[in-house]
Amino acid sequence: MLLKSGTIVIFSLVLSSTIVFLVFFQPNPSPSQKPRPMARSFILWLHGLGDSGPANEPIKTLFTSPQFATTKWSFPSAPNNPVTCNYGAVMPSWFDIHEIPVTADSPKDESGLLKAVRNVHAMIDQEIAAGTNPNNVFVCGFSQGGALTLASVLLYPKTLGGGAVFSGWVPLNFSMMEQIPSDAKKTPFLWSHGIADRTVLFEAGQAGPPFLEKAGISCEFKAYPGLGHSISNEELQYLESWIKTRLQTSSEV
């Protein structure tokens, strides 16, 4: 009986020692095994003529991939300005538009455009100052917002993650090419346009890639048969994948 009890005591001591060893001597995971935090990203969306930022916010609900869990979205609204193509009516407008439909040769309001560009740059600067890597900053826009996207990205002094133009046009003269910073030329573009667009003619969209290529800038152009002056879910789904392949997914960049 005593021997049996002693055996139990010895076994208990051994078992307790084993537990203590497992608790206190379990190796810590190496730094490489720790999951890296997702890097913050920023998507700035610029709306079209007469629209508003809040009306476009549902766009972000389509971006369901895990890579966008830490994405900050911004949907600013354009200030109210008189618009020539609408007989001087005052409406949300980033800059003046002289005629509708917009063609490849439509007059350009560069002074108003450059004022809007400075405002967009201030938004980007603020986000980068908050800690977002410029490579994770994407500027996207539809119609007039697409034209502003093009100018804003081209004239920004740093390389960004990308610029996406939907149903937009080139709002700059070729003489502005000399003002494009060398780092801006490294920012890739995605250009999408509906072939049936009667507001910003398809020819205006087609003029975009040659303009960019002449400046040595990469541009992927996608044409959508039957699509008028609107943005489709198909375009947005492709935009999600396009941005996803360019995101710096780790904060260690």
Residue pairs with C-beta under 8 A, 6 or more apart in sequence:
36 250
36 251
36 252
37 250
37 251
38 67
38 69
38 70
38 249
38 250
38 251
39 70
39 133
39 136
39 247
39 248
39 249
39 250
39 251
39 253
40 70
40 71
40 72
40 131
40 132
40 133
40 136
40 251
41 67
41 68
41 70
41 71
41 72
41 132
41 136
41 137
41 138
41 161
41 247
41 248
42 71
42 72
42 73
42 74
42 124
42 127
42 132
42 136
42 137
42 138
43 60
43 71
43 72
43 73
43 74
43 138
43 140
43 243
44 74
44 76
44 120
44 123
44 124
44 127
44 137
44 138
44 139
44 140
45 53
45 56
45 59
45 73
45 74
45 75
45 140
45 141
45 145
46 76
46 94
46 120
46 139
46 140
46 141
46 142
46 144
46 145
46 146
46 148
46 149
46 152
47 53
47 55
47 56
47 75
47 77
47 78
47 92
47 141
47 142
47 144
47 145
48 141
48 142
48 143
48 144
48 145
48 146
48 167
49 83
49 91
49 92
49 93
49 94
49 97
49 143
49 144
50 91
50 92
50 93
51 78
51 92
51 142
51 145
52 77
52 78
52 92
53 74
53 75
53 76
53 77
54 75
54 77
56 75
56 142
57 73
57 75
59 236
60 71
60 73
62 233
62 236
62 237
62 240
63 71
63 240
63 243
65 240
65 244
67 244
67 247
67 249
68 240
68 244
72 127
72 132
74 123
74 127
76 123
77 92
78 92
78 93
78 94
78 116
78 144
79 92
79 93
80 90
80 91
80 92
80 93
81 90
81 91
81 92
81 93
81 95
81 96
81 112
82 88
82 89
82 90
82 96
83 89
83 90
83 91
83 93
83 96
83 97
84 96
84 97
84 98
84 99
85 97
85 98
85 99
85 100
93 144
94 112
94 113
94 116
94 144
94 145
94 148
95 109
95 112
95 113
95 115
95 116
95 144
95 148
95 171
96 109
96 112
97 106
97 109
97 144
98 106
98 107
98 109
99 106
99 107
100 199
101 198
101 199
101 200
101 201
102 169
102 199
102 200
102 201
102 204
103 201
103 203
103 204
104 169
104 170
104 201
104 203
104 204
104 206
104 207
106 169
106 204
108 171
108 172
108 173
109 171
110 171
110 172
110 173
110 176
113 147
113 148
113 151
113 171
113 172
114 151
114 155
116 148
116 151
116 152
117 148
117 151
117 152
117 155
120 139
120 148
120 152
121 152
121 155
121 156
124 137
124 139
124 152
124 156
124 160
127 137
128 134
128 137
128 158
133 248
133 253
134 158
134 159
134 160
134 161
135 159
135 160
135 161
135 246
135 248
135 253
136 161
136 247
136 248
137 160
137 161
138 160
138 161
138 162
138 163
138 164
138 243
138 246
139 149
139 152
139 153
139 160
139 162
139 163
139 164
140 149
140 163
140 164
140 165
140 166
140 239
141 147
141 148
141 149
141 164
141 165
141 166
141 168
142 166
142 167
142 168
142 231
143 166
143 167
143 168
143 199
143 200
143 229
144 168
145 168
146 165
146 166
146 167
146 168
146 169
147 165
147 168
147 169
147 170
147 171
148 171
149 163
149 164
149 165
149 168
150 163
150 165
150 168
150 170
150 171
150 172
150 189
150 208
151 171
151 172
152 163
153 160
153 163
153 184
153 187
153 189
154 163
154 172
154 176
154 180
154 184
154 215
154 217
155 176
155 179
155 180
155 181
155 184
156 181
156 184
156 187
157 181
157 183
157 184
158 181
158 183
158 184
159 183
159 184
159 186
159 187
160 184
160 187
161 187
161 243
161 246
161 247
161 248
162 187
162 188
162 189
162 190
162 242
162 243
162 246
163 187
163 188
163 189
163 190
164 189
164 190
164 191
164 192
164 239
164 242
164 243
165 189
165 190
165 191
165 192
165 205
165 208
166 192
166 193
166 231
166 235
167 192
167 193
167 194
167 197
167 199
167 200
167 205
167 229
167 230
167 231
168 191
168 193
168 200
168 205
168 208
169 200
169 204
169 205
169 207
169 208
170 204
170 207
170 208
170 211
172 211
174 211
174 214
177 214
177 215
180 215
180 217
185 215
185 216
185 217
187 217
188 217
188 218
188 219
188 220
188 246
189 208
189 212
189 217
189 218
189 219
189 220
190 219
190 220
190 222
190 238
190 239
190 242
191 205
191 208
191 209
191 219
191 220
191 221
191 222
192 221
192 222
192 223
192 224
192 231
192 235
192 238
192 239
193 200
193 202
193 205
193 206
193 221
193 222
193 223
193 224
194 202
194 223
194 224
194 226
194 227
194 228
194 229
194 230
194 232
195 202
195 223
195 224
195 225
195 226
195 227
196 202
196 225
196 226
196 227
196 228
197 205
197 227
197 228
197 229
198 228
198 229
199 228
199 229
200 229
202 223
205 221
206 221
208 219
208 221
209 219
209 221
212 218
212 219
213 219
220 242
222 235
222 238
224 232
224 234
224 235
227 235
